Amino acid sequence: MSEACGTMTAMDDAAEDHQAAGGHEGRGRAAVRRQAAVRGHDAASGVERLPEYAERVLELAELIPPGRVLTYGDVARLLREEQAERDGTPYIPGAPVPPGSGGPRQVGTVMARYGSAAPWWRVVRADGVLLPGSEQRALGHYRAEGTPLRAAAVHGAPPRLDLRRARWQGAHAGAPERGRR
């Protein structure tokens, strides 16, 4: 992994734990690179490559354990915190987004363009609503993984994610994963 695409030590440790616990069956970055519609080309190796930000988003998505989720905003914030740590600068919530990073919309764009080989159903909307057009596929994953859900507000609508219980807390450096309530 290149220095530019590196992740925090805690995230690397979480990846090892995730794979050891039977995480996203062998679909690592290499599978994402092969299966994604990618921009750019590495002439030296002949391998297609993802934009750096997309690579970082997908790396983080792959770390989310089964039954847990992060919102688009969570992913963007964690990547900004990681970048600040690498740069040796303080992370300031609410500060303008620095070049080379993005907000929730950019994370959503990455997941829409490149996330088909990653566990896309684990990166979600902040309101807990299932991804429009993919509700049934996502719901199948959530039920198989035991992701906490709550009843829909409208009769006949799909359930929503229970973000209070489903949100993964282990992605931040030094933060232990909380159990479900």
C-alpha positions as CSV (number, residue, x, y, z in Angstrom):
1,M,0.0,0.0,0.0
2,S,1.4,3.4,-0.9
3,E,2.0,6.1,1.7
4,A,-0.6,8.3,0.1
5,C,-3.3,5.6,0.5
6,G,-2.2,4.6,4.0
7,T,-4.7,4.4,6.9
8,M,-4.4,4.9,10.6
9,T,-2.8,2.1,12.6
10,A,-6.1,1.5,14.4
11,M,-7.8,1.1,11.0
12,D,-5.1,-1.3,9.8
13,D,-5.6,-3.3,13.0
14,A,-9.3,-3.3,12.5
15,A,-8.8,-4.7,9.0
16,E,-6.8,-7.6,10.2
17,D,-9.4,-8.3,12.9
18,H,-12.2,-8.0,10.3
19,Q,-10.6,-10.4,7.9
20,A,-9.8,-12.9,10.8
21,A,-13.4,-12.7,11.9
22,G,-14.6,-13.7,8.4
23,G,-15.1,-10.2,7.0
24,H,-15.9,-9.4,3.4
25,E,-14.9,-12.7,1.9
26,G,-11.6,-11.9,0.2
27,R,-12.9,-8.9,-1.6
28,G,-10.1,-6.5,-0.7
29,R,-8.7,-3.6,-2.6
30,A,-7.5,-5.7,-5.4
31,A,-11.0,-7.0,-6.1
32,V,-12.4,-3.5,-5.9
33,R,-9.8,-2.3,-8.4
34,R,-10.6,-5.2,-10.8
35,Q,-14.3,-4.8,-10.6
36,A,-14.8,-1.1,-10.4
37,A,-15.1,1.3,-13.3
38,V,-11.9,3.2,-12.8
39,R,-10.3,6.3,-14.1
40,G,-6.6,6.6,-14.8
41,H,-4.1,3.9,-15.7
42,D,-0.7,2.9,-14.2
43,A,1.4,2.5,-17.3
44,A,4.3,0.9,-15.3
45,S,2.1,-2.1,-14.1
46,G,-0.6,-2.0,-16.7
47,V,-3.2,-1.9,-13.9
48,E,-6.2,0.4,-13.7
49,R,-6.1,2.6,-10.6
50,L,-8.7,4.4,-8.6
51,P,-8.5,8.0,-7.6
52,E,-6.7,8.3,-4.2
53,Y,-9.8,9.6,-2.4
54,A,-11.9,6.7,-3.8
55,E,-9.3,4.2,-2.7
56,R,-9.4,5.6,0.9
57,V,-13.2,5.6,1.0
58,L,-13.3,1.9,-0.2
59,E,-10.5,0.9,2.2
60,L,-12.6,2.3,5.1
61,A,-15.8,0.7,3.8
62,E,-14.1,-2.7,3.8
63,L,-13.2,-2.3,7.5
64,I,-16.8,-1.9,8.7
65,P,-17.7,-5.2,10.4
66,P,-20.8,-7.2,9.5
67,G,-23.8,-5.9,11.3
68,R,-22.4,-2.4,11.6
69,V,-22.6,0.7,9.5
70,L,-21.1,4.2,9.0
71,T,-22.9,7.1,7.5
72,Y,-21.5,8.9,4.5
73,G,-20.7,11.8,6.8
74,D,-18.9,9.4,9.3
75,V,-16.6,8.2,6.5
76,A,-15.8,11.7,5.3
77,R,-15.0,12.9,8.9
78,L,-12.8,9.9,9.6
79,L,-10.9,10.4,6.4
80,R,-10.4,14.1,7.2
81,E,-9.2,13.2,10.7
82,E,-6.8,10.6,9.3
83,Q,-5.5,13.2,6.8
84,A,-5.0,15.8,9.6
85,E,-3.2,13.2,11.7
86,R,-0.9,12.3,8.7
87,D,-0.2,16.1,8.1
88,G,0.4,16.7,11.8
89,T,-2.3,19.3,12.0
90,P,-5.3,19.5,14.3
91,Y,-8.7,18.3,13.0
92,I,-11.2,21.1,13.4
93,P,-14.9,20.0,13.0
94,G,-16.8,22.3,10.7
95,A,-13.7,23.8,9.1
96,P,-13.7,24.0,5.3
97,V,-12.9,20.7,3.6
98,P,-9.3,20.7,2.5
99,P,-8.3,19.8,-1.1
100,G,-8.1,16.1,-1.7
101,S,-10.8,15.2,0.7
102,G,-14.5,15.4,0.6
103,G,-17.8,15.5,2.4
104,P,-20.7,13.1,2.6
105,R,-21.7,13.8,-1.1
106,Q,-18.3,12.9,-2.3
107,V,-18.3,9.7,-0.3
108,G,-21.7,8.8,-1.8
109,T,-20.4,9.5,-5.3
110,V,-17.4,7.2,-4.7
111,M,-19.7,4.4,-3.4
112,A,-22.0,4.8,-6.4
113,R,-19.2,4.8,-8.9
114,Y,-16.7,2.3,-7.4
115,G,-18.4,0.6,-4.5
116,S,-20.1,-2.4,-6.1
117,A,-17.3,-4.8,-5.1
118,A,-17.1,-3.4,-1.5
119,P,-19.7,-3.8,1.2
120,W,-21.7,-0.9,-0.1
121,W,-24.7,-1.6,2.2
122,R,-22.5,-0.7,5.3
123,V,-22.1,3.0,4.2
124,V,-25.5,4.6,4.7
125,R,-27.6,7.7,4.8
126,A,-27.6,9.6,8.1
127,D,-31.4,9.3,8.4
128,G,-31.2,5.4,8.3
129,V,-33.3,5.2,5.2
130,L,-32.2,2.3,3.0
131,L,-30.6,3.2,-0.4
132,P,-33.4,4.0,-2.8
133,G,-33.6,1.4,-5.6
134,S,-31.5,-1.1,-3.6
135,E,-33.7,-1.5,-0.5
136,Q,-34.4,-5.2,-0.9
137,R,-30.7,-6.1,-1.7
138,A,-29.5,-4.0,1.3
139,L,-32.2,-5.4,3.6
140,G,-31.1,-9.0,2.7
141,H,-27.5,-8.1,3.8
142,Y,-28.7,-6.4,7.0
143,R,-30.9,-9.3,8.0
144,A,-28.1,-11.8,7.2
145,E,-25.6,-9.8,9.2
146,G,-27.9,-9.0,12.1
147,T,-27.7,-5.3,11.6
148,P,-30.1,-3.5,14.0
149,L,-33.2,-2.2,12.2
150,R,-36.3,-0.3,13.3
151,A,-39.8,-0.2,12.0
152,A,-40.6,2.1,9.1
153,A,-42.6,5.2,9.9
154,V,-45.0,4.5,7.0
155,H,-46.9,1.2,6.8
156,G,-45.5,-1.0,4.0
157,A,-42.3,0.9,3.7
158,P,-39.0,-0.9,4.3
159,P,-37.5,-0.7,7.8
160,R,-34.8,1.9,8.6
161,L,-31.4,1.3,10.1
162,D,-31.2,1.8,13.9
163,L,-28.1,4.0,13.7
164,R,-27.8,4.4,17.5
165,R,-27.2,0.6,17.7
166,A,-25.7,-0.1,14.3
167,R,-23.1,2.6,14.0
168,W,-19.6,1.2,14.1
169,Q,-17.5,3.0,16.8
170,G,-14.3,1.1,16.2
171,A,-13.1,3.1,13.2
172,H,-11.6,5.9,15.2
173,A,-8.1,5.5,16.5
174,G,-8.2,4.1,20.0
175,A,-12.0,3.8,20.2
176,P,-13.1,0.3,21.3
177,E,-16.1,-1.1,19.5
178,R,-19.3,-0.8,21.6
179,G,-21.6,-3.7,21.9
180,R,-25.2,-3.6,20.7
181,R,-27.8,-2.5,23.3
